[in-house]
Structures are given as C-alpha cells and as structure tokens.
C-alpha cells in the first residue's frame, strides 16, 4: 500500500512536470521562478478547476514533503557559511510551517480566492474574512 502511494505521488509529479515548492517560495519571486503547480495556484486568471486542483496538489506535496526542510536548511546554512545549528533550528521551523501550510491548503483548496485573499462576500456576513 505504501509503495503504491509513493509511486503514484512520484508519477503524478512527473506528469505535471514540476518540482515541489519550497518554503522559501513564499518569500516571493518572479512568476517565472515558480513551478507549474505554484504558478497555476497563484494565478488569478486561471480557471477555477485548474486553480483548485493545483492548490490541492501543492497542499498535498507540502504536507507530505515538509520534513525535507530538516535536511535542506542545514545544508543551505552550511553553504552560506552559517553555523549548522542555525540551519537545524530554521529547518525545524520551516518543517512545521510548510507542513501546516500544506494541511491548510488541503482543507481550503476548494475556496475561491482572488488577489491572494478570500473573496469579500458582504460586510454583514459573520464568515467574511475582510472584517
């Protein structure tokens, strides 16, 4: 069962022709720097189905692969001449952040977003996120 799920994930990522978004991507970058999934998930002009599908895949990838920051951040710290302890602490933080962002992405992939935020429904709506 685990072997089949892993193979399915690898094949899905290969078909989509993309890598997994790193936590550093949230800091901002040019649209050309984004993988296909991230670019579609962040594109306001994309159709709803493509946007929601990309957000779901991005959330699943971040949830399943957030732990890789435990290795990535110490390596980056060493490469930049920082103490490896800084990288370890940063790796724990990025792991937690990326995994929780992935869970949030899975839970909210279906919610339409515009301009990076949720749609403004009405000023008297208790569920309105813009109040």
Backbone as CSV, one residue per row, in Angstrom:
resi,resn,N_x,N_y,N_z,CA_x,CA_y,CA_z,C_x,C_y,C_z
1,UNK,0.827,-1.187,0.000,0.000,0.000,0.000,0.876,1.258,0.000
2,UNK,1.881,1.295,0.903,2.758,2.458,0.961,3.558,2.595,-0.333
3,UNK,3.990,1.485,-0.868,4.775,1.507,-2.102,3.947,2.062,-3.260
4,UNK,2.684,1.653,-3.342,1.801,2.128,-4.403,1.514,3.615,-4.289
5,UNK,1.322,4.106,-3.043,1.059,5.531,-2.846,2.279,6.361,-3.221
6,UNK,3.463,5.902,-2.823,4.689,6.609,-3.169,4.900,6.660,-4.671
7,UNK,4.656,5.546,-5.331,4.806,5.501,-6.786,3.799,6.429,-7.461
8,UNK,2.576,6.450,-6.946,1.550,7.330,-7.503,1.942,8.797,-7.350
9,UNK,2.489,9.160,-6.203,2.922,10.528,-5.981,4.051,10.911,-6.935
10,UNK,5.032,10.036,-7.090,6.160,10.316,-7.984,5.683,10.443,-9.426
11,UNK,4.822,9.556,-9.857,4.310,9.605,-11.226,3.499,10.866,-11.448
12,UNK,2.674,11.235,-10.460,1.867,12.449,-10.590,2.747,13.679,-10.750
13,UNK,3.793,13.767,-9.939,4.685,14.920,-10.051,5.439,14.922,-11.375
14,UNK,5.790,13.741,-11.879,6.479,13.662,-13.168,5.550,14.077,-14.300
15,UNK,4.292,13.655,-14.238,3.337,14.002,-15.288,3.100,15.503,-15.314
16,UNK,3.002,16.094,-14.146,2.758,17.531,-14.084,3.996,18.331,-14.458
17,UNK,5.134,17.650,-14.519,6.359,18.315,-14.951,6.825,19.388,-13.991
18,UNK,6.797,19.070,-12.710,7.133,20.097,-11.744,7.920,19.529,-10.593
19,UNK,8.579,20.413,-9.899,9.192,20.074,-8.628,8.257,20.496,-7.519
20,UNK,8.652,20.260,-6.299,7.840,20.639,-5.154,8.249,22.023,-4.704
21,UNK,7.284,22.826,-4.354,7.559,24.182,-3.900,8.236,24.152,-2.546
22,UNK,9.241,24.986,-2.407,9.911,25.052,-1.106,9.271,26.139,-0.271
23,UNK,9.575,26.110,1.007,9.031,27.117,1.915,9.561,28.501,1.561
24,UNK,10.731,28.578,0.958,11.301,29.867,0.586,10.515,30.536,-0.534
25,UNK,9.721,29.790,-1.279,8.966,30.353,-2.372,7.931,31.347,-1.871
26,UNK,7.499,31.184,-0.621,6.521,32.088,-0.048,7.091,33.492,0.140
27,UNK,8.407,33.623,0.160,9.038,34.930,0.326,8.876,35.797,-0.911
28,UNK,8.461,35.196,-1.997,8.213,35.953,-3.212,9.291,35.746,-4.241
29,UNK,8.890,35.678,-5.435,9.825,35.533,-6.524,9.106,35.884,-7.801
30,UNK,9.838,35.983,-8.843,9.220,36.290,-10.117,8.324,35.133,-10.536
31,UNK,7.289,35.434,-11.270,6.354,34.400,-11.715,7.074,33.330,-12.510
32,UNK,8.156,33.687,-13.196,8.920,32.715,-13.962,9.692,31.742,-13.093
33,UNK,9.897,32.089,-11.826,10.619,31.226,-10.906,9.750,30.116,-10.337
34,UNK,8.451,30.184,-10.518,7.526,29.223,-9.928,7.368,27.993,-10.815
35,UNK,7.143,26.850,-10.155,6.844,25.640,-10.913,5.430,25.753,-11.481
36,UNK,5.062,24.832,-12.322,3.767,24.869,-12.993,2.606,24.854,-12.002
37,UNK,2.709,24.025,-10.959,1.640,23.921,-9.971,1.499,25.230,-9.205
38,UNK,2.610,25.770,-8.720,2.570,27.012,-7.935,2.090,28.177,-8.784
39,UNK,2.529,28.239,-10.020,2.110,29.326,-10.896,0.602,29.286,-11.126
40,UNK,0.036,28.105,-11.338,-1.403,27.984,-11.538,-2.161,28.269,-10.258
41,UNK,-1.656,27.798,-9.120,-2.327,28.031,-7.844,-2.343,29.510,-7.484
42,UNK,-1.362,30.291,-7.955,-1.281,31.714,-7.634,-1.772,32.622,-8.755
43,UNK,-2.285,32.047,-9.829,-2.725,32.831,-10.987,-4.219,33.124,-10.877
44,UNK,-4.566,34.405,-10.734,-5.974,34.794,-10.623,-6.750,34.549,-11.910
45,UNK,-6.076,34.540,-13.054,-6.772,34.365,-14.324,-6.988,32.891,-14.678
46,UNK,-6.447,31.974,-13.875,-6.625,30.538,-14.147,-8.068,30.132,-13.875
47,UNK,-8.591,29.176,-14.628,-9.952,28.687,-14.358,-10.030,28.081,-12.956
48,UNK,-11.240,28.117,-12.372,-11.430,27.640,-11.004,-10.933,26.209,-10.823
49,UNK,-11.276,25.308,-11.742,-10.896,23.893,-11.595,-9.375,23.733,-11.589
50,UNK,-8.684,24.431,-12.475,-7.218,24.344,-12.520,-6.615,24.942,-11.255
51,UNK,-7.154,26.060,-10.807,-6.657,26.707,-9.599,-6.866,25.815,-8.375
52,UNK,-8.060,25.255,-8.227,-8.354,24.393,-7.084,-7.521,23.113,-7.130
53,UNK,-7.372,22.526,-8.305,-6.568,21.309,-8.446,-5.107,21.554,-8.100
54,UNK,-4.573,22.664,-8.569,-3.181,22.993,-8.262,-2.991,23.275,-6.778
55,UNK,-3.965,23.946,-6.169,-3.874,24.222,-4.733,-3.912,22.920,-3.936
56,UNK,-4.707,21.959,-4.376,-4.782,20.667,-3.691,-3.465,19.900,-3.825
57,UNK,-2.905,19.859,-5.015,-1.633,19.156,-5.233,-0.512,19.835,-4.451
58,UNK,-0.481,21.158,-4.457,0.539,21.897,-3.719,0.412,21.630,-2.216
59,UNK,-0.825,21.610,-1.706,-1.040,21.317,-0.295,-0.600,19.915,0.071
60,UNK,-0.918,18.952,-0.779,-0.517,17.566,-0.517,1.005,17.418,-0.561
61,UNK,1.635,18.052,-1.528,3.095,17.965,-1.637,3.772,18.595,-0.415
62,UNK,3.286,19.748,0.008,3.879,20.392,1.182,3.646,19.580,2.442
63,UNK,2.474,18.975,2.571,2.186,18.148,3.750,3.081,16.917,3.772
64,UNK,3.200,16.247,2.646,3.966,15.006,2.593,5.478,15.224,2.603
65,UNK,5.939,16.358,2.109,7.377,16.562,1.957,7.927,17.699,2.808
66,UNK,7.139,18.197,3.741,7.617,19.267,4.618,8.831,18.860,5.431
67,UNK,8.926,17.587,5.780,10.043,17.079,6.588,11.389,17.241,5.893
68,UNK,11.406,17.414,4.592,12.678,17.542,3.879,13.418,18.829,4.246
69,UNK,12.697,19.800,4.818,13.354,21.032,5.252,14.349,20.763,6.381
70,UNK,14.175,19.651,7.109,15.122,19.293,8.166,16.515,19.035,7.609
71,UNK,16.593,18.651,6.347,17.875,18.411,5.689,18.288,19.588,4.804
72,UNK,17.310,20.223,4.180,17.577,21.310,3.249,18.156,22.530,3.953
73,UNK,17.574,22.935,5.066,18.005,24.162,5.734,19.406,24.067,6.335
74,UNK,19.779,22.958,7.004,21.177,22.875,7.459,22.180,22.902,6.303
75,UNK,21.821,22.273,5.190,22.707,22.292,4.019,22.849,23.710,3.480
76,UNK,21.745,24.445,3.425,21.797,25.830,2.955,22.607,26.700,3.906
77,UNK,22.450,26.473,5.222,23.211,27.247,6.212,24.706,26.993,6.045
78,UNK,25.074,25.740,5.870,26.489,25.401,5.665,27.025,26.039,4.383
79,UNK,26.222,25.992,3.341,26.613,26.564,2.053,26.825,28.078,2.161
80,UNK,26.004,28.730,3.016,26.091,30.188,3.186,27.086,30.601,4.268
81,UNK,27.800,29.626,4.855,28.799,29.941,5.861,28.243,30.178,7.254
82,UNK,26.987,29.836,7.484,26.367,29.983,8.800,26.645,28.743,9.629
83,UNK,26.428,28.855,10.919,26.579,27.711,11.820,25.472,26.701,11.517
84,UNK,25.813,25.419,11.554,24.839,24.386,11.197,23.664,24.347,12.179
85,UNK,23.906,24.799,13.433,22.823,24.865,14.420,21.726,25.829,13.984
86,UNK,22.120,26.923,13.335,21.149,27.877,12.795,20.279,27.179,11.749
87,UNK,20.913,26.393,10.905,20.179,25.658,9.883,19.241,24.621,10.474
88,UNK,19.683,23.962,11.552,18.820,22.967,12.199,17.576,23.617,12.789
89,UNK,17.766,24.732,13.485,16.621,25.432,14.080,15.705,25.951,12.981
90,UNK,16.286,26.533,11.946,15.494,27.013,10.816,14.766,25.846,10.139
91,UNK,15.432,24.698,10.034,14.809,23.522,9.421,13.605,23.035,10.198
92,UNK,13.684,23.041,11.530,12.525,22.637,12.348,11.371,23.605,12.125
93,UNK,11.674,24.890,12.136,10.625,25.896,11.922,10.000,25.792,10.546
94,UNK,10.827,25.644,9.522,10.310,25.532,8.159,9.517,24.238,7.976
95,UNK,9.952,23.172,8.642,9.218,21.910,8.544,7.814,22.078,9.102
96,UNK,7.729,22.675,10.273,6.417,22.888,10.893,5.567,23.804,10.030
97,UNK,6.151,24.917,9.572,5.395,25.879,8.770,4.911,25.264,7.454
98,UNK,5.809,24.584,6.758,5.453,24.023,5.453,4.407,22.924,5.585
99,UNK,4.534,22.086,6.622,3.563,21.013,6.823,2.194,21.590,7.168
100,UNK,2.152,22.578,8.050,0.868,23.185,8.412,0.256,23.962,7.249
101,UNK,1.092,24.616,6.455,0.569,25.290,5.265,-0.020,24.270,4.287
102,UNK,0.610,23.107,4.196,0.092,22.061,3.333,-1.253,21.547,3.810
103,UNK,-1.385,21.330,5.119,-2.671,20.884,5.675,-3.734,21.945,5.414
104,UNK,-3.369,23.209,5.627,-4.314,24.291,5.336,-4.694,24.336,3.866
105,UNK,-3.733,24.092,2.992,-4.019,24.068,1.557,-4.970,22.939,1.180
106,UNK,-4.805,21.781,1.816,-5.702,20.649,1.542,-7.112,20.956,2.037
107,UNK,-7.212,21.580,3.198,-8.524,21.865,3.773,-9.258,22.999,3.061
108,UNK,-8.518,23.904,2.417,-9.164,25.078,1.808,-8.964,25.179,0.305
109,UNK,-8.545,24.105,-0.357,-8.271,24.201,-1.798,-9.503,24.588,-2.598
110,UNK,-10.665,24.258,-2.126,-11.917,24.479,-2.857,-12.441,25.908,-2.706
111,UNK,-11.905,26.684,-1.765,-12.384,28.047,-1.527,-11.833,28.970,-2.598
112,UNK,-12.709,29.668,-3.313,-12.214,30.586,-4.342,-11.439,31.739,-3.714
113,UNK,-10.326,32.086,-4.312,-9.502,33.194,-3.833,-9.288,34.166,-4.980
114,UNK,-9.126,35.422,-4.636,-8.885,36.449,-5.640,-7.833,37.397,-5.097
115,UNK,-6.776,37.616,-5.839,-5.722,38.522,-5.409,-4.987,38.040,-4.171
116,UNK,-4.900,36.725,-3.978,-4.184,36.170,-2.852,-4.972,36.124,-1.563
117,UNK,-6.231,36.581,-1.592,-7.044,36.529,-0.380,-8.426,35.977,-0.731
118,UNK,-9.186,35.678,0.300,-10.520,35.140,0.088,-11.442,36.226,-0.445
119,UNK,-12.481,35.787,-1.138,-13.425,36.734,-1.709,-14.192,37.465,-0.617
120,UNK,-14.461,38.729,-0.851,-15.251,39.544,0.070,-16.714,39.354,-0.296
121,UNK,-17.485,38.770,0.616,-18.883,38.447,0.330,-19.783,39.625,0.664
122,UNK,-19.877,39.989,1.911,-20.728,41.095,2.351,-20.206,41.604,3.692
123,UNK,-20.416,42.861,3.958,-19.890,43.441,5.190,-20.622,42.945,6.432
124,UNK,-21.844,42.442,6.297,-22.586,41.963,7.455,-22.528,40.440,7.615
125,UNK,-21.692,39.783,6.839,-21.559,38.325,6.928,-20.578,37.965,8.042
126,UNK,-20.978,37.116,8.993,-20.062,36.756,10.085,-18.877,35.924,9.614
127,UNK,-18.957,35.322,8.432,-17.867,34.495,7.912,-16.914,35.284,7.020
128,UNK,-17.201,36.571,6.810,-16.386,37.394,5.929,-14.987,37.564,6.495
129,UNK,-13.949,37.274,5.695,-12.567,37.320,6.136,-11.996,38.743,6.091
130,UNK,-12.685,39.680,5.472,-12.146,41.039,5.309,-12.589,42.001,6.406
131,UNK,-13.190,41.537,7.463,-13.651,42.439,8.534,-12.578,42.623,9.562
